[in-house]
Amino acid sequence: MIVALCLSSILGWFLAEVSEQATEKSIGKLCLDNSNEALRLSEDAGKFFKAISRWAKALSTIYFEERSEKRISLKCAEEMLQQASEIGDNYLLGIAHYLLSGSLILDVREESNPIKKKQSLEDIIKYSERAMLHFQLVSQNADTANAHLFCTEACLF
């Protein structure tokens, strides 16, 4: 059940990326609801299920949640990184680092303090590079390219 909820949430994000604005809100609500339920169910499950439920929650939060709730994505990505590290799954480690970059890039755009902004940009580059490394280990070229985009975007600030 946890896997089904996570997949529906993650695949819903892909659908929202290619759909019209009118359907994006309903898809977003479904993604958030499914990721919340997966997160709840994963509390009594193994590390893999905890990791993928945090993937679904972080991704859904980044793209569908209000600005005030965006910190949740960073927390979920950090928790996913911990779970993925414990099970040693390179793909999940890549996703966790990718989500950390994605969560931080949202904040850096609005950061007015130059010192904090610089630190965040350095973290984005670090997480993007780690994501690329883990994706390359499991031959995920498309994901490697996506992780590279955050690194490139951080260099443009």
N, C-alpha and C positions, 0 to 999 in steps of 0.2 A: 504494500500500500504506500509506503514511504517513497519508493522508487517511482511509482506511478504519479504521485503528487508532485514530486520534484521534476520529473520529465514534462508533465503538463505545464508546469510553471515556466521552465526553461524554454520549451518549445513555443509556449504562448508569447514569450518575449520575441522570438524569431518571427512569429506571425504578425505581431504588432509592428515590427520593423518594416514589413512590406505591405501593411494594410493601410486603409484610409483612416483619417483622424476620427471619424465617427465610431469606428469599431475599436479603436485603440483603448478608449476608457473602459469599455466592458471587458476587453481582454486583460487590461491592467488589473482590474479588480479581481478577476478570476486568478491571475498569476499570484497576486498578493495573498488571496485567500488560501490557495493551494500551498504556497510556500509556508504560510503560518501554520497550517495543519501538519505539513511534513515536519516542520521544526518541533511542534508539540509532540508528535508521535516518536520522533527520533530520540527524545530524552531517555527512553528506556531501551534504546537499540545500540548496536555496535558503532564503532568509530567510522566505518565507511558510510553508514546511514546518517550519522551526525554531520559528516563532511558534506555529503551531497545536499542535505537539507539546508545547510548554511549557504551553499552555492546558490540554490534556488532563492533563498531569502535575500541574500546580498544582491543578486542580479535584479530581482523584482523591485527591491527597494531603490536601487540606483536609478532605474528607469521609470518607475511608476509611482513612487511615493512623493509626498510633498517635501519641499526643501528642508523643513524643520526635522524631518525624520531620516535624513540622509546619513546621519552618524551610525544608524543601525547597520547600514551596509558595511561600514568599516569594521564594526564589532564582529559581524558575522564572517567577514573575510579573514579576520585575525583568528577567530575560532576555527574556521575551516583549515587555515594553515597549520594550526596546532594538531588537528585530527589527521590531516593528510601527512604531516611529518611523522606522526606516530605509526601510521600504517605503511609509510614509505612509498606511496603511489605518486610517481612522477607527473602523471597527467593532472591529478587533483592538486598537486603542489603548484603546477603551472597555472591552473585556474585560480587558485587562492592568491598567488602573486598578481595575476592579471586583475582580479577583483580589488585587491589593495590599491593598485595603480588607478583603476577606474574610480574608486571611491575618493581617492585623494585629488584626482584631477578636477573633480566637481568643486572641491573646497578652494583649490588654488586660484581658480578664476575670480573668486570673490575676496581673496585675502588682501588686505591693505597693508599689513605689516611686512616690509621687505625681508626681514630676517626670517620670519615664519614662512613666507612665500618661498624663499630660497631653500629652506630645509625641506619643505614639502616637495619642491621640484626635484631635489636630490633623492628623496625617498621614492618618488614616482619613477625616476630613472633606474634606481636600484631594484625596485620590485619588477619593473618591466624587463630588465636584463635577466633577473632570476626566472621570470615566467618564460622568457625565450629559451633559456638553458633547459628547463624542464620539458618544454614542448619539443625541443630538438631531440632530447633523449628518447622520446616516444614517437618521433617522426610525425609531429603534428604541424605541418608547414603553414596551414591557414591560420592556426592559433598563434604560431610564432610571428606571422606577419601582423596580426591584430595587436599583439603585445608590443611590437615594434612601433606601432602608431602612437601609443601613449608616451613612449620614450621620445619619439620625434616631436610630439606636441609639447612635451615639457621643455624641450630644447628651444622651442619657438617663443617662450615667454620672456 
